[in-house]
Amino acid sequence: MSSITITIPELPSAALKSGFRGGWWLVRKAKVHDTEMAYVYSLIAYRQKNGTRPPTLPLKKVNADVTFIFKEQRRRDLDNWIGRLKGYWDGIVKAGIIEDDNIDIVTSISVKFEVDKSRAPLTIITLREVKDVTP
C-alpha cells in the first residue's frame, strides 16, 4: 500500500469557508492561492519520497487524513474546515497525486485539530492508497 504526506505551511484560506461575505474575486483569489500551494507542496512531498524514480501515480483510491495545526485553542466548525480544503484538493489533482477528488477516489476523510504554537499554522494531508475490493 502506497501513501504520501503533504505538509502545507499554512491553513486553508478563510475565504473558502461557507458563508464568506467577501466578493467573488476574493474567493477566486483564495482558491487559486490554495491550489498553487497544494500543487507545489504535493510535488515536493513526492520528490522527497521518491526522488527521481518513475512516477507511480496517480493513486487509484485513497483514504485521507487531514490535520490542521493552530496556534490557539478555540471552537472550530468541522464542516467549514472540510469545505476550505477545496483548493488543496484541486492542487493535489493538478500535481497528479490523485486523478480526481471525487468520492470514488477519495473514499474517506478523517479530520483532526491540534494546537501547537511552535508548528502552527500548518496543514498536513496524508493520502493512503487502499486496495479496490470490487468484484
N, C-alpha and C positions, 0 to 999 in steps of 0.2 A: 504494500500500500504506500502510495506516494503522498507527500504533504509539503506545504510551503508556508512560511510565516512571513507576512508583510508587515513591517513596522513603519508607520507614518508618524512623523514627529509633530503632529497637531491633531486636534479634534475636528470632526466634520463641521462644515460651515453652518452657522445658526440660520442663515437664510434658507436652508433646505428643510427646516422643520415645518410641520403642518401649522397653519395659522400665521405664518410670517406675514407681516403687514408692510413690507417694503415693496418697491416696484419690481416688475418682471425683470428688468435689466440687472437688478441686484441678485435675483435668484439665478439668472443665467450666468452672471459673472462668478458666482459662488460655485455653481455646478461645474463650469469649465475649470476653475481652480482645483476643486477636489478631484476631478477626473484626471487632470495632469499630475497631481501629487501622487495619486494611487498608481498611475501608469509608471512614473519614474521609480517609485519605491518597489513596485512589483518587479520591474526589470532588475533592480539592484538585488532584491531577495533571490531572484532566480539565478543571477550570476554568482552570488555568494555561495549558493548551494551547489550549483552545477558547473561552475567555471566555464570552460569552453566546450563542454560535451554537447553533442547534438541535442536539440530540444526534445523533451518527452511530453510536450504539451500539445494541445490543451488537456487539462484534467477532465475526464469524462463526466464524473458525478462526484460531488463533494458535500461534506458537512462543514459548516463554517463556525468557528469560534471567534467571537469578537470581544476584545477587552478595551474599554475606554478607561484611561487613567487621568484623574483630575487632581487639581491642587487642593481642593477643599471638599468637605462633606456637605452635601445638601440634597434636597429632594430632586429627583430626576424622573421624567416621564419616559418609560421604556419605548413606547411606540414612536415618539418623536425622534429618539436616537436611532431607531432602526430605519426610519424614513430618511434621516440625514445621510445614511450610507449610500444613497443612490449614485452620487458622483464617484465614490470609491469603487462601487461595483462596475461602473462603466469604464473606469481606468484599468481595472483588473482584466476586463474583457479586452480592452484595447491593447493591453500588453500581451495577450494571447495565453494567459494563465488558465482561463476557462473560456469556453466557446460563447456562452451567453449567461445571463444572470437570472434565467427563469427557474421555476420550481422543479423542472425536470433535471436540471444540472446542480443547482444549489438546493439540496433536499432538506436541509435544516440549518437554522442559525441559532447559536447559543450566544447570549449577550451577558457580559459581566462588567460590573463597575468597580473600580478600585480608586483609592485615594493614596497618592504618593507624591508629596511635594517635590522630591528630588528628580522624579522622572516625568512629571506632567508638564505640558499636555502631550498625550500620546494615544494613538490608536493602533492596536495590534490585531491583525486579521490572520488567522490560521485556517488554511483550507486543507482538509484531509480527504483524499480520494477514497471513495467507498466502492466496493465491488457491486456490479449490477447483478441483481438476483432474479431478474425477469426470465421466465422460461423460454 
